[in-house]
Amino acid sequence: MEIRTSRFGTLDVPRDLVIHLAGGLLGFPDSEEFVVLEHDAEGSPFKWLQSVDTPSLAFIIVDPHHLVSDYVLQTERDIRDAIGPFDPGDLSTIAIVTVPRGRPHEMTANLRAPIVVRFSAREGKQIILTNDNLSLNHRIFADAAPLEAALR
């Protein structure tokens, strides 16, 4: 299928790579179909989540386990309620990354509202976790002071 994007131009993406996110994303409830695109930098943990329906809607994403080794979702029951029956080996977790304009060293990831996806079914949902220890704005570069000093 052909997808028009404002960031990547027109892409030819196999239909079986489209992920349906029931209810869309927070703030974007009308966009429910997305594709995951690789980042240009080889070996980068970051990817793009591109809307199929809205050309200008794309998010940088990362697996939260790359940022917090003991990252834990809610109970299996909560996840099952959100996306239905799943095999833990088939479940993927995605965190949306925010990059402040002109300050990439201050990028953060939303660990409190991840997207969970059953890849075998190509279905997922953004869920809100109740764990107060998880941040909405987890600093990706925890010690950015040396980088900030170098940029001055």
C-alpha positions as CSV (number, residue, x, y, z in Angstrom):
1,M,0.0,0.0,0.0
2,E,1.1,3.5,-0.6
3,I,1.5,5.9,2.3
4,R,2.0,9.7,1.9
5,T,4.1,11.3,4.6
6,S,5.3,14.8,5.1
7,R,8.6,13.7,6.6
8,F,9.6,10.7,4.4
9,G,7.7,11.3,1.2
10,T,5.6,8.6,-0.4
11,L,6.3,5.1,0.9
12,D,5.3,1.7,-0.4
13,V,4.6,-0.4,2.7
14,P,3.2,-3.9,2.7
15,R,-0.3,-3.9,4.3
16,D,0.7,-6.6,6.7
17,L,3.1,-4.2,8.4
18,V,0.3,-1.8,9.5
19,I,-0.4,-1.8,13.2
20,H,-3.9,-0.9,14.4
21,L,-3.9,1.1,17.6
22,A,-7.4,1.0,19.0
23,G,-8.5,4.5,20.0
24,G,-5.4,6.1,18.5
25,L,-2.9,7.9,20.7
26,L,-3.5,10.4,23.4
27,G,-4.3,13.7,21.6
28,F,-4.7,11.9,18.3
29,P,-7.8,9.6,18.7
30,D,-8.7,9.6,15.0
31,S,-5.3,8.2,13.8
32,E,-5.4,4.4,14.5
33,E,-3.2,2.9,11.8
34,F,0.6,3.3,12.0
35,V,3.8,1.7,10.6
36,V,7.1,1.4,12.3
37,L,10.0,2.7,10.3
38,E,13.7,2.3,10.9
39,H,15.8,5.2,11.8
40,D,18.5,6.3,9.4
41,A,21.4,5.7,11.9
42,E,22.5,2.1,11.9
43,G,22.2,0.5,15.3
44,S,20.0,3.3,16.7
45,P,17.5,2.2,19.3
46,F,15.1,4.9,17.9
47,K,12.5,4.2,15.3
48,W,9.6,6.2,13.8
49,L,5.9,5.6,14.3
50,Q,4.3,7.0,11.2
51,S,0.5,7.5,10.8
52,V,-1.0,5.9,7.8
53,D,-3.9,8.3,7.7
54,T,-2.2,11.6,8.7
55,P,0.9,12.4,6.6
56,S,2.3,14.9,9.1
57,L,1.8,12.7,12.2
58,A,5.0,10.8,13.1
59,F,6.7,10.1,16.4
60,I,10.2,9.1,17.4
61,I,9.8,5.9,19.5
62,V,12.1,3.7,21.6
63,D,11.8,0.4,23.5
64,P,11.6,1.6,27.2
65,H,13.8,-1.3,28.2
66,H,16.7,0.4,26.5
67,L,16.3,3.3,29.0
68,V,15.3,1.5,32.2
69,S,16.5,-2.1,32.5
70,D,13.8,-3.0,35.1
71,Y,10.9,-1.3,33.3
72,V,7.8,-3.1,34.2
73,L,4.3,-2.7,32.8
74,Q,1.1,-3.2,34.9
75,T,-0.2,-6.7,35.6
76,E,-0.8,-9.1,32.8
77,R,-4.5,-8.7,33.5
78,D,-4.4,-4.9,32.8
79,I,-2.6,-5.6,29.5
80,R,-5.0,-8.3,28.6
81,D,-7.9,-5.9,29.3
82,A,-6.3,-3.4,26.9
83,I,-5.3,-5.6,24.0
84,G,-6.8,-9.0,24.6
85,P,-5.0,-12.4,25.1
86,F,-1.3,-12.3,24.4
87,D,1.9,-14.3,24.6
88,P,4.6,-12.3,26.4
89,G,7.0,-13.3,23.7
90,D,4.8,-11.6,21.1
91,L,4.3,-8.4,23.1
92,S,6.3,-5.3,22.3
93,T,6.4,-2.1,24.3
94,I,7.0,1.3,22.8
95,A,7.7,4.7,24.4
96,I,7.1,8.0,22.6
97,V,10.1,10.3,22.6
98,T,9.9,14.1,22.8
99,V,12.7,16.2,21.3
100,P,12.6,19.9,22.2
101,R,13.3,22.0,19.2
102,G,17.0,22.9,19.0
103,R,17.8,21.0,22.2
104,P,18.1,17.3,21.3
105,H,20.2,16.6,24.3
106,E,17.1,17.3,26.4
107,M,15.0,14.6,24.8
108,T,12.7,12.6,27.0
109,A,10.6,9.5,26.8
110,N,7.1,9.0,28.1
111,L,7.4,5.8,30.3
112,R,4.0,6.3,31.9
113,A,1.9,6.0,28.7
114,P,3.5,3.2,26.6
115,I,2.1,1.6,23.5
116,V,1.8,-2.2,23.8
117,V,1.5,-4.1,20.6
118,R,0.8,-7.8,19.8
119,F,2.9,-8.1,16.7
120,S,1.3,-11.4,15.5
121,A,-2.1,-9.7,15.3
122,R,-0.6,-6.2,14.4
123,E,-2.9,-4.7,17.1
124,G,-2.0,-2.5,20.1
125,K,-3.1,0.3,22.4
126,Q,-1.6,3.1,24.3
127,I,-2.1,2.5,28.0
128,I,-1.7,4.7,31.1
129,L,0.3,3.1,33.9
130,T,-0.4,3.9,37.5
131,N,3.1,3.4,38.7
132,D,4.2,6.7,40.3
133,N,7.9,5.7,39.8
134,L,7.5,6.0,36.0
135,S,8.0,9.4,34.4
136,L,6.1,11.2,31.7
137,N,9.4,12.9,30.9
138,H,12.2,10.4,31.5
139,R,15.5,12.1,30.4
140,I,17.2,9.9,27.8
141,F,20.6,11.6,28.4
142,A,20.6,11.6,32.2
143,D,23.8,13.6,32.5
144,A,23.5,16.2,29.7
145,A,25.7,18.8,31.5
146,P,28.9,17.9,29.6
147,L,27.1,18.0,26.3
148,E,25.3,21.3,27.2
149,A,28.7,22.9,28.1
150,A,30.2,21.7,24.8
151,L,27.4,23.3,22.9
152,R,27.9,26.7,24.4
